[in-house]
Amino acid sequence: MKSAFDLSLKEMKSYGYKIVDLIAEHYNTIETKKPVSTASREKMDAVFLQEAPENPMPANEVLDFVMQNVIPNSNIASHPKSYSFVPGPSNYISTLADTLATGFNIFSGGWVGSAAAAELEIVTMNWLLKMFDFPVKKGGGLFTSGGSMANLTALVTARRIKCGDDFSKAIIYMSDQAHSSNIKAIRVLGFKKEQIRILPTDLEFKISLNKLKNAIAKDRLEDLQPFCFIASAGTTNTGTVDPLCDIADICEEENLWFHVDGAYGGAAILSSKGKKMLKGIERADSLTVDPHKWFYQPYEIGCLLVKNSEWLSDTFSEKPEYLRDIEGNESEINFYDYGIQLTRRFRALKFYMSIKTYGLNTFKEAVSYNITLAERTEKMLRKSKKWEIISPATLAVINFRYNPIGYHLNEAELDILNQEISKRIVASSEALLVTTVLNGQVVLRMCLINPKTTIEDIKDTLGLCNDFGKKILEERKLVN
Ligand SMILES: Cc1ncc(COP(=O)(O)O)c(C=O)c1O
């Protein structure tokens, strides 16, 4: 029977072809577009705010409206001049793989929903476990919506395995550079503020081992239960990797769960330089990686890997009567037993299809290219009389500020100047380049994980920043 939602075959095809054409055209012309779009709430309300329409409207009209109003009012996270936050370079194969997964609406929660979907998640997990030198047989993991959900899943598991039901005395440690999603996860888990130790970092933004050891010792003296350390590999601000081998030693000695948040930097394992920097990551109990960042996947796909897959099933497995018939046998993994979600979209498909299509070497070359691009940018900035490096190129992140020689600007003036440069470049829509704060200084931060970004793009953007900087200095009469 035809339902009211059905379209004729002809209508479905023409609608689908139109959308594929739009996506392909977007990929083909991305460099000619501007990465930034800004609009006020008032403007967006004026365009979109309406009651849910009771009556139908032709599909093409709705699509045209979306193409005219939704897409142009969204930033292009995969644009080569989108340098801020952690960009989402994405790739075309995975984009369409996601369309396939959605098109066939494949349930990726349990084996019985789709044996192939579960098997592809097992296979792709094995690829990732091997990449990070985790035990493939005993280890395990699952895809999540992103890094935040992977960190949350890791911390639920850590707490279950280390503390059981009573976590009233449990203490968790991380550096002041750890990503905010970890704090969010800890809060979701119901820990009190007093159970979190945020430890200061050194001049390179790495956790201070001495401070960590002191904190653990003090907490033990107070009869508390140190149970988990969250290391960053690398940090969102500067790409810094905490000293993973030393932390692994401390966690072993102190019987702490060792979680590594590699949501940003984990993918660097694909390059020889990154592999060296990430030494010790293989000793983690749990590891977050985030394929929708530097594994070039479209949103949403995060991932959690653990040393022992039983930790996940011990933590998340529930056996309600309505899932009795789909339990399957021991070897047939139901991923709803490994994490929070029951109904899950088929995230493994895009990861699988893109790695099969492009080959792992293409990913390795792209990650190496990104790391080298950041290093070239650093060299270029160091040679300039206008720019100052605040944090050197590390895993494709670099922080710098406009501080032209001869102007003798004080810290407050430099903060205003760099904030204003960022404001103007974003307002121009030419590049997404926002600031962060390092050691109290306002700095410009580039995260260069897009394989389409060239050194020419960066020169262009810096040239523009330079022009804005000069103008601001003139306007504010800071020129001496
Ligand atoms: C180090 C780190 N951890 C976690 C996250 C959160 O990941 P997501 O935004 O995918 O939830 C991010 C995001 O930038 C990150 O950089």
The ligand as an SDF file (V2000), in Angstrom:
LIG
                    3D

 16 16  0  0  0  0  0  0  0  0999 V2000
   40.5130   17.1360   22.7470 C   0  0  0  0  0  0  0  0  0  0  0  0
   39.0420   17.1040   22.4710 C   0  0  0  0  0  0  0  0  0  0  0  0
   38.2570   16.2710   23.1790 N   0  0  0  0  0  0  0  0  0  0  0  0
   36.9220   16.2020   22.9690 C   0  0  0  0  0  0  0  0  0  0  0  0
   36.3190   17.0020   22.0380 C   0  0  0  0  0  0  0  0  0  0  0  0
   34.8190   16.9190   21.8510 C   0  0  0  0  0  0  0  0  0  0  0  0
   34.5310   16.2630   20.6520 O   0  0  0  0  0  0  0  0  0  0  0  0
   33.1080   16.4390   19.9110 P   0  0  0  0  0  0  0  0  0  0  0  0
   33.0140   17.8750   19.5480 O   0  0  0  0  0  0  0  0  0  0  0  0
   33.2420   15.5230   18.7490 O   0  0  0  0  0  0  0  0  0  0  0  0
   32.0620   16.0130   20.8610 O   0  0  0  0  0  0  0  0  0  0  0  0
   37.0850   17.9000   21.2780 C   0  0  0  0  0  0  0  0  0  0  0  0
   36.4550   18.7880   20.2910 C   0  0  0  0  0  0  0  0  0  0  0  0
   37.0520   19.6550   19.7250 O   0  0  0  0  0  0  0  0  0  0  0  0
   38.4890   17.9430   21.4950 C   0  0  0  0  0  0  0  0  0  0  0  0
   39.2780   18.7690   20.7970 O   0  0  0  0  0  0  0  0  0  0  0  0
  1  2  1  0
  2  3  1  0
  2 15  2  0
  3  4  2  0
  4  5  1  0
  5  6  1  0
  5 12  2  0
  6  7  1  0
  7  8  1  0
  8  9  2  0
  8 10  1  0
  8 11  1  0
 12 13  1  0
 12 15  1  0
 13 14  2  0
 15 16  1  0
M  END
$$$$
